[in-house]
Amino acid sequence: MRNERVSIPCNSRNAFIGLNIAPNNAELRLLRANIKERSGNYDEAIDIYAAVLTENPSLDIAANNYIALVADHRADPETLARA
């Protein structure tokens, strides 16, 4: 029997299935935020990035994406100051 790598498409369905199994997985949450961002759900993406950063403040990619989205899609002073 050969060991073959199975490629699982990186889509929203698979991300949500994974999050049901491992709801605190930072990588899956970042994937979900990215999917939300690409689909135009900026507020949801910002909220996910913020939650990930609360638990994992050293994740540079989460910080970068959070700051970029806030700068582009939010104008409230509280969120801008936090970014």
Kinemage of the C-alpha trace (Angstrom):
@kinemage 1
@onewidth
@group {chain A} dominant
@subgroup {mainchain}
@vectorlist {calphas} color= white
{ca met a 1} P 0.000 0.000 0.000
{ca arg a 2} L 1.339 3.432 -0.949
{ca asn a 3} L 1.102 6.371 1.361
{ca glu a 4} L -0.302 9.228 -0.650
{ca arg a 5} L -0.939 12.705 0.488
{ca val a 6} L -4.591 13.651 0.302
{ca ser a 7} L -5.202 17.230 -0.677
{ca ile a 8} L -8.173 18.812 1.041
{ca pro a 9} L -9.394 21.984 -0.627
{ca cys a 10} L -9.035 25.025 1.540
{ca asn a 11} L -12.570 26.338 1.527
{ca ser a 12} L -15.086 27.647 3.984
{ca arg a 13} L -16.836 24.302 4.430
{ca asn a 14} L -13.618 22.550 5.434
{ca ala a 15} L -12.601 25.430 7.689
{ca phe a 16} L -15.911 25.307 9.532
{ca ile a 17} L -15.737 21.513 9.863
{ca gly a 18} L -12.249 21.852 11.306
{ca leu a 19} L -13.407 24.539 13.726
{ca asn a 20} L -16.151 22.235 14.965
{ca ile a 21} L -13.473 19.693 15.820
{ca ala a 22} L -10.881 22.170 17.144
{ca pro a 23} L -12.644 25.460 17.916
{ca asn a 24} L -9.595 27.086 19.506
{ca asn a 25} L -7.166 26.268 16.709
{ca ala a 26} L -5.577 29.599 15.773
{ca glu a 27} L -4.652 28.530 12.239
{ca leu a 28} L -8.202 27.464 11.449
{ca arg a 29} L -9.559 30.665 12.941
{ca leu a 30} L -7.154 32.697 10.779
{ca leu a 31} L -8.334 30.742 7.752
{ca arg a 32} L -11.933 31.498 8.672
{ca ala a 33} L -11.116 35.207 9.063
{ca asn a 34} L -9.438 35.195 5.662
{ca ile a 35} L -12.484 33.559 4.087
{ca lys a 36} L -14.741 36.146 5.721
{ca glu a 37} L -12.499 38.931 4.448
{ca arg a 38} L -12.459 37.603 0.875
{ca ser a 39} L -16.241 37.334 0.900
{ca gly a 40} L -16.629 40.944 2.032
{ca asn a 41} L -17.604 40.207 5.638
{ca tyr a 42} L -15.030 42.637 7.009
{ca asp a 43} L -16.591 43.160 10.430
{ca glu a 44} L -16.695 39.416 11.077
{ca ala a 45} L -13.091 39.045 9.914
{ca ile a 46} L -11.976 41.899 12.180
{ca asp a 47} L -13.742 40.304 15.137
{ca ile a 48} L -12.079 36.947 14.485
{ca tyr a 49} L -8.618 38.507 14.156
{ca ala a 50} L -9.195 40.461 17.379
{ca ala a 51} L -10.205 37.303 19.247
{ca val a 52} L -7.189 35.390 17.934
{ca leu a 53} L -4.884 38.240 18.969
{ca thr a 54} L -6.373 38.320 22.459
{ca glu a 55} L -5.332 34.706 22.938
{ca asn a 56} L -2.177 34.776 20.770
{ca pro a 57} L -0.753 38.322 20.761
{ca ser a 58} L 2.484 37.239 19.076
{ca leu a 59} L 0.821 36.057 15.841
{ca asp a 60} L 2.169 38.610 13.389
{ca ile a 61} L -0.105 37.598 10.533
{ca ala a 62} L -3.192 38.102 12.692
{ca ala a 63} L -1.918 41.502 13.834
{ca asn a 64} L -1.071 42.574 10.296
{ca asn a 65} L -4.430 41.526 8.870
{ca tyr a 66} L -6.332 43.030 11.791
{ca ile a 67} L -4.588 46.394 11.412
{ca ala a 68} L -5.064 46.448 7.636
{ca leu a 69} L -8.778 45.661 7.870
{ca val a 70} L -9.386 48.171 10.635
{ca ala a 71} L -7.561 50.879 8.690
{ca asp a 72} L -9.575 50.150 5.554
{ca his a 73} L -13.022 49.357 6.967
{ca arg a 74} L -13.518 50.909 10.385
{ca ala a 75} L -13.568 54.526 11.425
{ca asp a 76} L -14.554 54.370 15.080
{ca pro a 77} L -11.833 55.852 17.310
{ca glu a 78} L -11.870 52.989 19.824
{ca thr a 79} L -11.084 50.307 17.238
{ca leu a 80} L -8.536 52.495 15.447
{ca ala a 81} L -6.752 53.191 18.740
{ca arg a 82} L -6.639 49.474 19.592
{ca ala a 83} L -5.144 48.675 16.186
